[in-house]
Each structure stands twice: as C-alpha cells, then as structure tokens.
Amino acid sequence: MRYVLYFLPLIVLLLVFGCGKTDNVQGHNLYDQHCANCHGEYGEGLRRLIPPLAGADYLRDNPREVVRGIRYGMQGPLVANGITYDEPMPGNEDLTEFQIVNIVNYLHQAWGNDYGGITVEQARAWLKE
C-alpha cells in the first residue's frame, strides 16, 4: 500500500496528460504554416466558405481526396457535415509526401478527431493517381 501512495502522483499525471501519447509537432507546425490561415487555428473553418476540419466527416471519410487536395488543390462542391462548400482550395505542390502525411495525421488526431492514420505508401499511391 505504501508504494501505491508513493507512485500515486505519477499515476495521476500520466492519466491526466496521456500515457505515452506524443503530439505530431511537425504536422502541427505544417498545418499552422499552410492551412490554418483558411481553416482556422482550431480547424473550425470559415462560415459556409471554408469547411471545418474539426469533427469533419469529409476528412474522416475521404483521406485520398484530402491528400490529393493538399498537393493539387480542390475545385467544385464538397459536402462536410451536411453543408456544401464551393470555394476553391489552392494546392501546395512544394510539400513532400512525408509533409502531407504529417499534416493529414495531425488533422486526424487534432481537436478531438480520432480518424486513425495514413502511411507514406498510401499517400504516394494516391498522389500518383
């Protein structure tokens, strides 16, 4: 019992701050640099012009289109959470496959999203299509 009391503060800290969870710092930094200007610091989007990324079903359900959209841009209507958005998104052709994967994996885990991850191999295949 004495050992439990000794380690209790450490156990509480691990439970509060996450045990072994790491933040995707590169993905976060790349998002801030290339995406946050339009999609918002917290992925909230901009009214009915720019779709949200926080809690977005489009982001969850269309990783291929998201990867391709980051690289090549997007045109035409897109439906996210039941709302249609039709503002074009510019591409970022200078981003590497690794940087795109870091951004997408950041988006999939940020703001309460829990959408899993993608691999560089997946992104590479989608970008070649």
C-alpha positions in Angstrom: 0.0 0.0 0.0 2.9 2.3 0.8 4.2 2.0 -2.8 0.8 2.9 -4.2 0.8 6.1 -2.3 4.3 6.8 -3.3 3.5 6.5 -7.1 0.0 8.0 -6.9 1.1 11.5 -8.1 2.9 9.9 -11.1 -0.1 7.8 -12.0 -2.4 10.8 -11.8 -0.1 12.8 -14.1 0.0 10.0 -16.6 -3.8 9.7 -16.6 -4.3 13.4 -17.0 -1.7 14.1 -19.6 -1.8 10.8 -21.5 0.4 7.9 -21.1 2.9 7.8 -23.9 0.9 10.0 -26.2 3.0 12.2 -28.5 2.0 15.3 -30.4 2.7 15.4 -34.1 4.8 18.6 -33.8 5.8 18.6 -37.5 2.2 18.1 -38.6 1.0 20.8 -36.3 3.7 23.3 -37.5 3.0 22.5 -41.2 -0.8 22.9 -40.5 -0.1 26.3 -38.9 2.1 27.4 -41.8 0.0 26.1 -44.8 -3.6 25.5 -43.6 -4.6 27.5 -40.5 -4.9 30.7 -42.4 -8.1 29.5 -44.1 -9.3 26.5 -42.0 -8.6 28.3 -38.6 -6.3 27.7 -35.8 -8.7 25.1 -34.3 -9.9 23.6 -37.6 -13.2 25.5 -37.3 -13.4 26.6 -40.9 -14.9 29.9 -42.0 -18.7 30.1 -42.0 -20.0 28.5 -45.3 -16.9 29.4 -47.3 -14.2 27.1 -45.9 -15.1 23.7 -44.5 -14.2 22.8 -40.9 -11.6 20.1 -40.2 -12.5 19.6 -36.5 -15.2 16.9 -36.4 -15.5 16.8 -40.2 -17.0 13.7 -41.7 -15.4 14.6 -45.1 -11.9 14.5 -43.5 -12.7 11.2 -41.9 -14.3 9.5 -44.9 -12.1 10.8 -47.8 -8.4 10.5 -46.9 -7.4 10.0 -50.6 -9.1 13.2 -51.7 -7.7 15.1 -48.7 -4.1 14.0 -49.6 -4.6 14.9 -53.3 -6.3 18.2 -52.3 -3.4 19.3 -50.2 -1.0 18.7 -53.1 -3.1 19.7 -56.1 -5.8 21.8 -54.7 -9.6 21.3 -54.8 -12.3 22.7 -57.1 -16.0 22.2 -57.1 -18.5 21.5 -54.4 -17.6 19.5 -51.3 -20.1 18.4 -48.6 -18.8 18.4 -45.0 -21.2 17.7 -42.1 -24.1 18.2 -44.4 -23.1 21.6 -45.6 -21.9 22.3 -49.2 -18.7 24.3 -49.7 -17.7 25.5 -53.1 -14.7 27.8 -52.5 -11.6 26.6 -54.4 -8.6 25.4 -52.3 -5.1 26.1 -53.6 -2.6 23.2 -53.8 0.7 23.0 -52.1 2.9 21.3 -54.7 6.1 22.1 -52.8 5.1 19.9 -49.9 6.8 16.5 -49.8 4.8 13.2 -49.4 6.1 13.0 -45.8 4.9 16.5 -45.0 1.5 15.8 -46.4 1.3 12.6 -44.4 2.3 14.5 -41.2 -0.4 17.2 -41.9 -3.1 14.6 -42.5 -2.1 12.5 -39.5 -2.2 15.7 -37.4 -5.7 16.6 -38.7 -6.9 13.0 -38.0 -5.9 13.4 -34.3 -6.4 17.2 -33.6 -9.4 18.9 -32.0 -10.9 15.6 -30.7 -10.7 13.9 -34.1 -9.9 10.2 -33.9 -9.6 9.1 -37.5 -6.6 6.9 -37.4 -3.6 7.5 -39.6 -2.3 7.1 -43.1 1.1 5.9 -44.4 3.5 7.4 -46.8 2.9 4.5 -49.1 -0.8 5.2 -49.2 -0.2 8.9 -49.9 2.4 8.1 -52.6 -0.1 5.9 -54.4 -3.0 8.4 -54.1 -0.7 11.2 -55.4 0.2 9.1 -58.5 -3.5 8.5 -59.5 
